[in-house]
Amino acid sequence: MPANVRDSDLKYLRALVIDPDPVSTATEIADAADVTPQAANSKLTNLQDRGLVESKKVGGAARAWWITKDGREAYFEALDEPI
C-alpha cells in the first residue's frame, strides 16, 4: 500500500474515481462508501489534509469534493499492490 494511502481510505477514493461527475457531495460519497455523511466528512477532511482530495464550498454548508491527481495515482497504485 502506498505510504499515504490507508486501507480505510480506499472506499472513499473509489467513490470519487467511479463517479461519472467530476465532483461529489459528502452525502453522495457517504452513500457510495456505505457510511454516514458525518463519517464521510471527517474522512474527506483527512484526505484533503493529505493532498488526496480537494473541495470547494458551493453554498451554505455544502462542499463539492474531487480527487486530486495524487489521490488518483495513489488509489490505483494501492490496487496494483499484491494482497
C-alpha positions as CSV (number, residue, x, y, z in Angstrom):
1,M,0.0,0.0,0.0
2,P,1.4,3.4,-0.8
3,A,2.7,5.3,2.2
4,N,0.0,7.9,2.2
5,V,-3.0,5.6,1.4
6,R,-4.5,3.5,4.1
7,D,-7.0,0.6,3.6
8,S,-9.7,2.7,5.2
9,D,-9.1,5.4,2.5
10,L,-9.8,3.2,-0.4
11,K,-13.7,3.2,-0.3
12,Y,-13.8,7.0,-0.3
13,L,-11.2,7.4,-3.1
14,R,-13.1,4.7,-5.1
15,A,-16.4,6.6,-4.7
16,L,-14.7,9.6,-6.3
17,V,-12.9,7.6,-9.0
18,I,-16.0,5.8,-10.2
19,D,-18.4,8.7,-10.1
20,P,-19.1,10.0,-13.6
21,D,-19.5,13.5,-12.3
22,P,-16.3,15.5,-11.8
23,V,-17.3,16.5,-8.2
24,S,-19.4,14.8,-5.5
25,T,-21.0,15.9,-2.3
26,A,-20.2,14.2,1.0
27,T,-23.6,12.7,1.0
28,E,-23.0,11.1,-2.4
29,I,-19.7,9.8,-1.2
30,A,-21.2,8.5,2.1
31,D,-23.8,6.6,0.1
32,A,-21.2,5.0,-2.2
33,A,-18.9,4.2,0.8
34,D,-21.8,2.9,2.9
35,V,-21.0,5.3,5.8
36,T,-22.8,8.2,7.4
37,P,-22.4,11.7,5.9
38,Q,-20.6,12.7,9.2
39,A,-18.1,9.9,8.8
40,A,-17.6,10.8,5.1
41,N,-17.0,14.5,6.0
42,S,-14.4,13.5,8.6
43,K,-12.5,11.2,6.3
44,L,-12.7,13.6,3.4
45,T,-11.2,16.4,5.5
46,N,-8.4,14.0,6.5
47,L,-7.8,13.0,2.8
48,Q,-7.7,16.7,1.9
49,D,-5.1,17.4,4.6
50,R,-3.0,14.7,2.9
51,G,-3.5,16.1,-0.6
52,L,-5.5,13.2,-1.9
53,V,-8.8,15.2,-2.4
54,E,-9.8,18.8,-2.7
55,S,-13.0,20.6,-2.0
56,K,-14.8,23.9,-2.6
57,K,-17.7,25.5,-0.7
58,V,-20.6,25.7,-3.1
59,G,-23.3,27.3,-1.0
60,G,-24.5,27.4,2.6
61,A,-22.7,24.5,4.2
62,A,-22.4,22.4,1.0
63,R,-19.0,21.4,-0.3
64,A,-18.0,19.8,-3.6
65,W,-15.3,17.2,-3.4
66,W,-13.0,15.8,-6.1
67,I,-10.0,13.5,-6.2
68,T,-6.6,15.1,-6.9
69,K,-4.1,13.7,-9.4
70,D,-2.0,12.5,-6.5
71,G,-5.1,10.9,-5.0
72,R,-6.0,9.1,-8.2
73,E,-2.4,7.9,-8.7
74,A,-2.2,6.7,-5.0
75,Y,-5.6,4.9,-5.4
76,F,-4.5,2.9,-8.5
77,E,-1.1,2.2,-7.1
78,A,-2.8,0.8,-4.0
79,L,-4.9,-1.5,-6.2
80,D,-1.8,-2.8,-8.0
81,E,-0.1,-4.0,-4.9
82,P,-0.2,-7.7,-4.1
83,I,-2.6,-8.7,-1.3
